[in-house]
Amino acid sequence: MKVITEAILRLELRDTEPEVYYIPEGKILSPAAREYLQQRKIKISKDKPPAVAETEAPQDDQTAEASAKPQMPAGTKFIDEATGAFFTEKPEHMTHLFGNVLVPKNDARILFRGKLDSLQAQIVLTQAIIAEEEGNIKLIDDLGDILGVLREMMRCDVLGEPFKNERIIGLNHDELRERSHDPMKFFNIQQMMLPDYKMGKHYAMLNQLRTQVRETEVAANMAFLDGRKCTRPDIVEELNRLSSALHIMMCMYLGGVYK
């Protein structure tokens, strides 16, 4: 039985936006292909109904998903996301994308998760350094808020769940935009001041985190961009907001909020 992979679907549906994807007879969807259709909100059906049967009740999501789920041969544990091949043992050059689905370790989505992991580690290290130097607790707490957002982002990516977040460092999306675009109004700080060592170590560390958020955002765009369409705008947009939040924290630092 031939497996329809995510790569095949991307080519097949590049210029179309169907409401339902009908699985051809004798073929099955790979887990990644099924997830791709779900992300695009395209319903899945095993067989295309005849015109006279169009009024019949459609399959619910669970029925459609069950019909599309490939059956693994006995003794196998893993499946290749791109080819649909099965493995009894995980190859060393591959890693888990989700569940028992494997991709090469240089897959763009794995590289994105690596950037996300590295960014979280840098935030924890920054918090530890600030705490040892008896830095402002509010600064440590605001970094902790950003860390929490990133951890939830990682969880949603791994589980394929929608990511939702309304506030960062206590500010909603509109408030983040206002303060990022007009720091003079809110903090009496000029916009886009070039960092300088005289501004202090903690300020330099905040700026480093800001650049790492930007790098993670680029990695996310590489991982989730399908042609001109982003498959995870929820994640990409939030990373952009996190960059604004770090910029605001830098302005707050210079404005004396964290003293």
Wavefront OBJ file of the C-alpha trace (Angstrom):
o trace
v 0.000 0.000 0.000
v 1.494 3.329 -1.095
v 1.948 6.058 1.498
v 1.035 9.667 0.658
v 3.666 11.790 2.395
v 3.574 15.423 3.432
v 5.955 16.286 0.594
v 3.586 14.749 -1.968
v 0.637 16.677 -0.524
v 2.518 19.981 -0.574
v 3.156 19.552 -4.310
v -0.354 18.316 -5.057
v -2.122 21.105 -3.146
v 0.324 23.926 -3.878
v -2.142 25.925 -5.983
v -5.431 24.644 -4.534
v -7.400 25.009 -1.312
v -9.913 22.108 -1.207
v -12.405 21.709 1.599
v -11.939 17.934 1.620
v -9.011 15.717 0.660
v -10.152 12.321 -0.615
v -7.631 9.535 -0.075
v -7.253 7.524 -3.293
v -8.065 3.831 -3.120
v -5.114 1.685 -2.158
v -3.228 4.546 -0.504
v -2.803 5.834 3.047
v -1.686 9.116 4.572
v 1.507 9.368 6.567
v 1.036 10.941 10.037
v 2.804 14.095 8.848
v 0.541 14.331 5.795
v -2.549 14.003 7.992
v -1.224 16.713 10.330
v -0.494 18.961 7.336
v -4.107 18.680 6.157
v -5.397 19.361 9.662
v -3.224 22.476 9.952
v -4.695 23.754 6.696
v -8.179 22.883 8.021
v -8.806 20.486 5.136
v -11.152 17.629 6.024
v -10.064 14.068 5.298
v -12.218 11.410 3.657
v -11.237 7.857 2.689
v -13.402 7.582 -0.415
v -14.937 10.259 -2.595
v -18.721 9.826 -2.340
v -20.796 9.631 -5.510
v -22.829 12.687 -6.451
v -26.056 11.074 -5.299
v -24.639 10.520 -1.837
v -23.551 14.101 -1.204
v -26.360 14.602 1.313
v -25.096 11.794 3.540
v -23.667 12.805 6.888
v -19.935 13.525 6.602
v -17.414 11.611 8.647
v -16.493 13.220 11.914
v -12.848 14.098 12.569
v -12.159 10.956 14.606
v -13.608 8.649 11.945
v -11.704 10.403 9.184
v -8.480 10.310 11.178
v -8.888 6.623 11.971
v -9.490 5.766 8.323
v -6.370 7.700 7.320
v -4.089 6.228 9.972
v -1.496 3.838 8.527
v -1.224 0.366 10.038
v 2.307 -0.408 11.189
v 3.685 -3.870 10.396
v 4.162 -6.136 13.398
v 7.434 -5.578 15.211
v 8.017 -2.063 13.879
v 8.112 0.976 16.177
v 8.856 4.039 14.060
v 7.830 5.603 10.756
v 9.746 7.931 8.432
v 7.769 11.167 8.086
v 8.927 11.802 4.514
v 8.793 8.335 2.948
v 6.431 6.374 5.183
v 9.085 3.687 5.722
v 8.874 1.691 8.953
v 11.723 0.917 11.386
v 12.164 -1.555 14.208
v 14.908 0.639 15.714
v 15.454 4.395 15.471
v 18.302 5.239 13.042
v 21.039 7.346 14.631
v 20.715 10.110 12.031
v 17.000 10.561 12.795
v 14.997 11.949 15.708
v 11.379 12.247 16.840
v 9.251 14.936 15.218
v 6.236 13.864 17.241
v 5.158 10.527 18.660
v 6.868 7.709 16.774
v 7.320 9.783 13.594
v 10.972 10.333 12.654
v 12.787 12.961 10.591
v 16.492 13.596 9.930
v 18.191 15.576 12.688
v 18.869 18.419 10.251
v 15.164 18.844 9.467
v 14.183 22.538 9.623
v 11.610 21.840 12.336
v 14.230 20.150 14.518
v 16.624 23.061 13.944
v 13.860 25.424 15.067
v 13.305 23.409 18.236
v 17.048 23.522 18.886
v 16.997 27.331 18.657
v 13.980 27.413 20.947
v 15.729 25.166 23.461
v 18.938 27.232 23.337
v 16.971 30.442 23.896
v 15.273 29.001 26.971
v 18.630 27.888 28.375
v 20.058 31.392 27.874
v 17.129 32.960 29.721
v 17.633 30.636 32.696
v 21.358 31.475 32.755
v 20.572 35.200 32.586
v 18.140 34.871 35.499
v 20.765 33.014 37.543
v 23.418 35.676 36.917
v 21.044 38.515 37.789
v 19.931 36.711 40.957
v 23.551 36.126 42.078
v 24.240 39.814 41.623
v 21.121 40.695 43.622
v 19.424 42.170 40.585
v 15.874 43.443 40.490
v 13.282 40.734 41.154
v 10.877 42.270 38.620
v 13.479 41.831 35.889
v 13.916 38.166 36.860
v 10.129 37.706 36.940
v 9.648 39.324 33.514
v 12.289 36.984 32.087
v 10.442 34.115 33.748
v 7.253 35.192 31.983
v 9.001 35.078 28.609
v 10.479 31.688 29.516
v 6.996 30.371 30.276
v 5.725 31.552 26.886
v 8.606 29.779 25.110
v 8.026 26.534 27.016
v 4.348 26.540 26.103
v 5.325 27.255 22.498
v 7.615 24.216 22.501
v 4.874 22.039 23.960
v 2.320 23.134 21.366
v 4.774 22.559 18.527
v 5.694 19.048 19.674
v 2.042 18.059 20.229
v 0.756 19.851 17.123
v -1.629 21.981 19.180
v -2.633 25.600 18.446
v -0.610 28.134 20.423
v -2.522 30.908 22.188
v -1.194 33.652 24.436
v -2.752 37.025 25.179
v -0.120 38.770 27.330
v 3.653 39.045 27.665
v 5.234 40.772 30.709
v 1.729 41.917 31.630
v 1.029 43.637 28.292
v -1.479 42.685 25.625
v -0.606 42.779 21.939
v -1.705 46.390 21.396
v 0.182 47.583 24.472
v 3.337 45.806 23.317
v 3.102 47.516 19.940
v 2.520 50.974 21.457
v 5.463 50.784 23.848
v 7.806 49.255 21.306
v 7.037 51.932 18.718
v 7.103 54.912 21.096
v 9.509 54.274 24.016
v 9.968 58.019 24.478
v 6.315 58.398 25.444
v 6.331 55.540 27.943
v 9.932 55.396 29.233
v 11.537 58.676 28.129
v 13.971 56.626 26.020
v 14.920 57.243 22.400
v 13.845 54.551 19.975
v 16.422 52.031 18.698
v 19.395 53.200 20.729
v 22.525 51.268 19.792
v 23.713 49.111 22.738
v 26.911 50.167 24.450
v 28.939 48.503 27.194
v 28.433 51.594 29.359
v 24.748 50.734 29.590
v 25.581 47.818 31.877
v 25.930 44.050 31.796
v 22.276 43.291 32.438
v 21.261 45.543 29.560
v 23.763 43.775 27.291
v 22.306 40.417 28.332
v 18.780 41.578 27.501
v 19.994 42.686 24.094
v 21.613 39.294 23.538
v 18.301 37.605 24.340
v 16.522 39.917 21.897
v 18.862 38.848 19.092
v 18.366 35.181 19.976
v 14.600 35.621 19.751
v 15.129 37.083 16.275
v 17.279 34.092 15.292
v 14.600 31.729 16.595
v 11.973 33.611 14.588
v 14.033 33.148 11.415
v 14.357 29.422 12.183
v 10.579 29.226 12.679
v 9.967 30.821 9.287
v 12.302 28.303 7.670
v 10.511 25.447 9.430
v 6.921 26.508 8.826
v 6.948 28.372 5.507
v 5.282 26.424 2.707
v 5.826 28.452 -0.437
v 4.345 31.796 0.557
v 2.042 30.353 3.209
v 3.035 29.979 6.864
v 1.669 26.792 8.427
v 2.214 28.001 12.022
v 1.460 31.747 12.057
v 0.568 31.447 15.737
v 4.182 30.592 16.604
v 5.851 33.004 14.177
v 3.696 35.945 15.288
v 4.360 35.256 18.964
v 8.115 35.212 18.406
v 7.816 38.637 16.804
v 5.917 39.859 19.870
v 8.577 38.364 22.149
v 11.215 40.365 20.309
v 9.165 43.502 20.974
v 8.840 42.494 24.618
v 12.634 42.206 24.986
v 13.056 45.600 23.340
v 10.549 47.056 25.800
v 12.423 45.464 28.712
v 15.634 47.113 27.476
v 13.856 50.463 27.431
v 12.451 49.784 30.906
v 15.962 49.001 32.112
v 17.353 52.291 30.801
v 14.272 54.117 32.104
v 14.954 52.923 35.645
v 11.987 50.561 35.956
v 14.215 47.696 37.062
v 16.212 49.652 39.661
l 1 2 3 4 5 6 7 8 9 10 11 12 13 14 15 16 17 18 19 20 21 22 23 24 25 26 27 28 29 30 31 32 33 34 35 36 37 38 39 40 41 42 43 44 45 46 47 48 49 50 51 52 53 54 55 56 57 58 59 60 61 62 63 64 65 66 67 68 69 70 71 72 73 74 75 76 77 78 79 80 81 82 83 84 85 86 87 88 89 90 91 92 93 94 95 96 97 98 99 100 101 102 103 104 105 106 107 108 109 110 111 112 113 114 115 116 117 118 119 120 121 122 123 124 125 126 127 128 129 130 131 132 133 134 135 136 137 138 139 140 141 142 143 144 145 146 147 148 149 150 151 152 153 154 155 156 157 158 159 160 161 162 163 164 165 166 167 168 169 170 171 172 173 174 175 176 177 178 179 180 181 182 183 184 185 186 187 188 189 190 191 192 193 194 195 196 197 198 199 200 201 202 203 204 205 206 207 208 209 210 211 212 213 214 215 216 217 218 219 220 221 222 223 224 225 226 227 228 229 230 231 232 233 234 235 236 237 238 239 240 241 242 243 244 245 246 247 248 249 250 251 252 253 254 255 256 257 258 259
